[in-house]
Amino acid sequence: MSTRAELVNRAEQIGPLAERLARAQTLAVDLESNGLFAFTARLCTLQILELDTENPVVVVDPLELPDSALAPLGPVLGASGPRKLVHDVSFDARILAQHGLALRNVFDTALAARFLGAPGTGLATLAEARLGLKLSKKMQHHDWGRRPFPPEALEYLASDVAVLPPIAAQLQVEIAAKDLGAELEEETNYRLAGAWSDAATPDPRPPYVRIRDADKLKPAALAILRELAGVRDGEAKRLDVPPFKVFDNAVLIALANQPPKAKAELASMRGLQHGRARALHDALWTALERGLAAKEIPHGEREAFFTAPPKPPRAELTAARQREQRLMAWRKAEAARRGVDDQAVLPGHVLHRLAAHAPMTREALAQVAGLGAFRVARDGEAILKAIAGG
């Protein structure tokens, strides 16, 4: 299991690397981003291991490269390229998509382990349980956006991707034995599509709407929160740090619920006494005054973000809950019969969609995202019976 690493950090290296990787049958792929340290997470490292070769793990450093320089890797990572072994396809695909790279043709070790009913699906957990290896957690929370790399960084990056092939080899045998190949492929493609959609469609909500419990505030407090969150996010963007590293949400909620009477009081508030937050006292006070004067958020934002759609009639809600319970009971029995995880039989997002929309024919079932034609063919009658009841 190689942990040797080769650093690729120049644009002229990418083309020849891509040509070499394209000739492989299978690649193991991992990446690191800096979401805990930057306002917008970006791809910081891309680790690729060619199976059945003596080549070291390639660590691509894209941080100083334009996305156009990474373009030759597109076909390698895409549907026409070699099979890719990854761990947590949703995260990796979303980060890569943000840089114009569409990940396809993958085997997700985390998802495979889940479908097989593994009690833990983290990479370190699987490495210890299946290979008897303890992966180092020393750099688990490292800021991968920092350069130069620490001396131990390349070995750490290489070790994570190097364990994927032997873990995947075991899981692939078990997936085949349980006849879960179609289920795994369908759910992988569903998650890939969701990751691409998320990357292509930025969250349209203003900063204050994303704060937990914002919807529980009274109108006047919500107006204050709106202004304060805008100040915090503006500063976070300027500094290129996550908003919570300016100050956390609890401070915003406290200020909105109990606004101070004078600016001097900000200096004594917990969370605003030091560092980045202290430098914002003037801006926060001005924002607080704007929020107090507004008294409520704009009508359009309330309609868009805080007005729940009308509830269906009670009878419809009751019927949907009953359908859900019948589908869950069928799924549990089928999972026990097959010796697999419930999610392999019917992923939760599919079950909820079936319960809510109640398709009554095979043709309607075929339109349900994530269900898959193979389930319609194999389980269609049982699913329709569970939906219909009786």
Secondary structure by P-SEA (a helix, b strand, c coil): cccbbbbbccccaaaaaaaaaaaccbbbbbbcccccccccccccbbbbbbccccccbbbbbcccccccccccccccccccccbbbbccaaaaaaaaaaacccccccccaaaaaaaaccccccaaaaaaaccccccccccccccccccccccaaaaaaaaaaaaaaaaaaaaaaaaaaacaaaaaaaaaaaaaaaaaaaaaccccccccccccccccccaaaaaaaaaaaaaaaaaaaaacccccccccaaaaaaaaaccccccccccccccccccccccaaaaaaaaaaaaaaaccccaaaaaccccccccccaaaaaaaaaaaaaaaaaaaaaaaaacccccccccaaaaaaaaacccccaaaaaacccccaaaaaacaaaaaaaaacc
